[in-house]
Amino acid sequence: MSKIFWNGGALLAPVPPALVSCGTVENPNVLTIAWTGIINTKPPMTYISVRPSRYSYNIIKESGEFVINLTTSAMCRVADFCGVKTGLKVNKFEKCGITAEKATKINAPLIEECPVNIECIVREIKPLGSHDMFISEIIGVNVDEKYVDSKGKLNLQQCGLAAYAHGEYFSLGRKLGDFGFSVKKKKKKH
């Protein structure tokens, strides 16, 4: 296989086009963040990387909290708008018709229309260059009850989540397997 070499760049995909809400229910703001992920299990830790020039940057830095709201494919237009417009000039909640809802443990609002909302407390801010990384503890997860089965399991594949890859939005496809399926022993037929 022949490969072409490119110098290092921001090319890891797909990533979630997450709607990150901050501020308060009375004065909410939201921005789209593609650079987020899980960085630890115990305690549960995540991060978001934000340019210091973004309007939301100081809101998050001063409050020390935010919510990562997972975006559905149906919300791609909202995610795109919230990624290119600034809360300094437009109320993105009003313009996009999304609802700020009270979070369980923090003052930053949830986005009601998102199926999963991850409440976060900032533990460290690490300057990296173009972006600062907000290393944060996940202190709560709110899940739309229609995606939880009778055994209490989250059926994330039913949420219709979106993905972002190299400047383009995608709808997540079919499920390929469960964790550990490659080594799971097959049940014997009787």
C-alpha positions in Angstrom: 0.0 0.0 0.0 1.4 3.4 -1.0 1.0 6.2 1.5 1.5 10.0 1.3 3.2 11.7 4.2 1.8 15.0 5.6 3.3 17.1 8.3 1.6 16.9 11.7 -1.9 18.4 11.9 -5.2 18.1 13.6 -6.5 15.1 11.8 -8.0 12.6 14.2 -11.6 11.7 13.3 -14.4 11.1 13.8 -15.0 13.2 16.9 -18.3 14.4 18.4 -19.6 17.9 17.4 -20.5 18.5 21.1 -22.6 21.4 22.1 -20.8 22.8 25.2 -23.1 24.9 27.4 -21.9 27.4 30.0 -23.2 30.4 31.9 -26.5 30.0 33.7 -30.1 29.0 32.8 -31.0 32.7 33.0 -28.0 33.7 30.8 -26.9 30.7 28.8 -24.3 30.4 26.2 -23.2 27.5 23.9 -20.3 26.7 21.6 -19.5 23.7 19.5 -16.4 21.7 20.5 -15.0 18.9 18.5 -11.9 18.5 20.6 -13.2 16.5 23.6 -12.9 13.0 24.9 -12.4 10.8 28.0 -9.0 11.0 29.7 -9.6 9.0 32.9 -12.0 6.5 34.4 -11.6 6.9 38.2 -12.3 9.7 38.8 -14.2 10.2 35.5 -12.3 12.9 33.6 -12.8 14.7 30.3 -11.4 17.7 28.5 -12.5 20.4 26.1 -10.0 22.5 24.1 -11.1 26.1 23.6 -9.4 29.0 21.9 -8.9 31.8 24.5 -10.4 34.3 22.0 -13.8 32.5 22.1 -16.6 34.3 24.0 -17.3 31.1 26.1 -13.6 30.8 27.2 -13.9 33.4 30.0 -17.3 32.2 31.0 -16.0 28.6 31.6 -12.7 29.9 33.1 -14.5 32.1 35.6 -17.4 29.7 36.5 -15.2 26.6 36.5 -18.0 24.5 35.0 -19.7 23.5 31.7 -21.9 20.8 30.2 -20.9 18.6 27.2 -24.2 17.9 25.4 -24.1 15.1 22.8 -25.4 16.2 19.5 -27.9 14.2 17.3 -27.8 14.1 13.5 -31.0 16.2 13.6 -29.1 18.9 15.4 -26.2 19.2 13.0 -27.4 22.6 11.8 -27.5 23.8 15.4 -24.0 22.4 16.1 -22.6 24.1 13.0 -24.3 27.5 13.8 -23.0 27.4 17.4 -19.5 26.7 16.1 -19.3 29.6 13.7 -21.3 32.3 15.5 -20.3 34.1 18.7 -22.4 34.4 21.9 -21.0 38.0 22.1 -23.3 39.0 19.3 -26.1 36.5 19.2 -28.1 34.5 21.7 -27.6 31.1 20.2 -30.2 29.4 22.4 -32.9 31.8 21.1 -31.6 31.8 17.5 -31.4 28.0 17.3 -34.6 27.2 19.3 -32.8 25.1 21.9 -33.8 25.1 25.6 -31.5 25.8 28.6 -32.5 23.5 31.4 -31.3 23.4 35.0 -28.4 20.9 35.6 -28.5 18.6 38.6 -25.2 19.5 40.3 -23.8 22.7 38.6 -25.1 26.1 37.5 -24.2 25.7 33.8 -27.3 24.7 31.9 -28.1 21.5 30.0 -29.5 21.5 26.5 -32.9 19.8 26.8 -32.9 18.6 23.2 -29.7 16.7 23.6 -30.1 13.0 24.6 -27.0 13.0 26.9 -25.7 15.9 29.0 -22.4 15.5 30.9 -21.9 17.9 33.8 -18.3 18.9 34.3 -16.2 20.8 36.9 -12.9 22.3 35.7 -9.9 20.9 37.6 -7.0 22.4 35.5 -6.5 24.7 32.6 -3.5 23.8 30.4 -2.3 26.3 27.8 -1.3 24.4 24.7 -0.8 27.0 21.9 -3.8 27.9 19.8 -6.2 26.3 22.4 -6.3 25.9 26.2 -7.3 22.5 27.5 -9.9 22.5 30.3 -9.2 19.2 32.2 -12.4 18.5 34.0 -14.1 16.0 36.3 -17.4 14.5 35.2 -19.7 14.9 38.2 -22.9 13.8 36.6 -24.5 12.5 33.4 -28.1 13.2 32.5 -29.7 10.8 30.0 -33.1 11.0 28.2 -35.1 8.2 29.8 -36.3 7.0 26.4 -32.8 5.7 25.7 -32.5 3.6 28.9 -33.9 0.1 28.7 -35.7 -1.9 31.4 -32.4 -3.1 32.8 -31.0 0.5 33.2 -28.7 0.2 30.2 -28.1 3.2 28.0 -28.9 2.4 24.3 -26.6 5.1 22.9 -27.0 3.7 19.3 -30.6 4.7 19.3 -29.8 8.4 20.0 -28.9 9.1 16.4 -25.7 10.8 17.3 -23.6 12.9 14.9 -19.9 12.8 14.2 -17.5 15.3 12.8 -14.5 14.5 10.5 -12.2 16.8 8.8 -14.7 19.7 8.3 -17.7 17.5 7.5 -20.7 16.2 9.6 -21.8 12.5 9.5 -24.5 10.4 11.0 -23.2 7.5 13.0 -23.9 4.2 11.3 -24.8 0.7 12.3 -23.5 -1.0 15.4 -20.6 -3.3 14.7 -20.2 -5.1 18.0 -20.0 -4.7 21.8 -16.8 -4.2 23.9 -15.0 -7.6 24.0 -16.9 -9.2 21.2 -13.6 -10.2 19.4 -12.6 -12.5 22.3 -16.0 -13.6 23.6 -16.7 -17.3 23.5 -19.6 -18.4 21.4 -22.4 -20.1 23.2 -22.8 -23.8 22.5 -26.0 -24.9 20.9 -27.8 -27.7 22.8 
